[in-house]
Amino acid sequence: MIRLLYFSQATYLISNEHVQQILEASRRNNPAVGVTGILVHGGGLFMQVLEGPEQAVLRLYVKILDDNRHSNSEIIYITPTDKRIFENWSMGSINCSDALRFEQIKMLQSQRKEVVSTKVFTDVMHAFLKMLNADQLHKS
Ligand SMILES: Cc1cc2nc3c(=O)[nH]c(=O)nc-3n(C[C@H](O)[C@H](O)[C@H](O)COP(=O)(O)O)c2cc1C
C-alpha cells in the first residue's frame, strides 16, 4: 500500500455543491479499488490524502490530475505504508474555508521537508485533525 498527499489549486470558486459532486464520485468509485482518504478544501486550495494499493492510488491520482476543477497539483508526500489513517472513510471531507484553518493546512505543506517517516506523517496528520473540531469531519 501507499499513501499520497497532494495539494492543488481550485480553478474557480468551489461551492459546496462542487465538493459534494467530488465526494459522491469518490464514495462511488474508491471502495471498489480499495482507496480511502480525506479531502480538505477551502481558501481556493484542495489537499487530499489517498491511501490504498499502489496501482489504485496512482491510477486514481492520474485521473484526478485530469480534472479541470483544479490545477497546479503538487505531491507533498508519498510513502509505502501498511497502515491506513482513514481506514473507514472512502473519502472524508473537511471544509477549511476560514483563514485560521487554512493557515493550519499550509503548515503541513511547509513541513514537508521535515516529514520523512510514516510515523512522523501520521503524527502530523493526527495533530492536524485534532486541531480541527471533530464536527468538521464528515465520515462517510
Ligand atoms: C480535488 C479532487 C479530488 C478528487 N478525488 C476523487 C477521488 O478520490 N475519487 C474519485 O473517484 N474521484 C475523485 N475526483 C473526481 C475525478 O476527477 C472524476 O471527476 C471522477 O472520478 C469521475 O467519476 P466517474 O468515473 O464515476 O464518472 C476528484 C476531483 C477533484 C477535483
The ligand as a Gaussian input file, in Angstrom:
#p B3LYP/6-31G(d) Opt

LIG

0 1
 C       -9.650000      17.657000      -5.757000
 C      -10.355000      16.485000      -6.386000
 C      -10.351000      15.250000      -5.739000
 C      -10.988000      14.153000      -6.302000
 N      -10.952000      12.951000      -5.657000
 C      -11.555000      11.871000      -6.222000
 C      -11.493000      10.584000      -5.595000
 O      -10.912000      10.393000      -4.523000
 N      -12.122000       9.552000      -6.219000
 C      -12.798000       9.692000      -7.402000
 O      -13.339000       8.708000      -7.910000
 N      -12.871000      10.904000      -7.995000
 C      -12.269000      11.987000      -7.445000
 N      -12.345000      13.199000      -8.073000
 C      -13.193000      13.322000      -9.286000
 C      -12.493000      12.780000     -10.512000
 O      -11.605000      13.757000     -11.026000
 C      -13.548000      12.415000     -11.593000
 O      -14.357000      13.533000     -11.887000
 C      -14.455000      11.294000     -11.117000
 O      -13.714000      10.226000     -10.587000
 C      -15.299000      10.772000     -12.303000
 O      -16.126000       9.760000     -11.814000
 P      -16.755000       8.684000     -12.793000
 O      -15.600000       7.988000     -13.482000
 O      -17.527000       7.788000     -11.888000
 O      -17.618000       9.480000     -13.741000
 C      -11.690000      14.307000      -7.530000
 C      -11.694000      15.551000      -8.167000
 C      -11.048000      16.636000      -7.614000
 C      -11.083000      17.969000      -8.308000

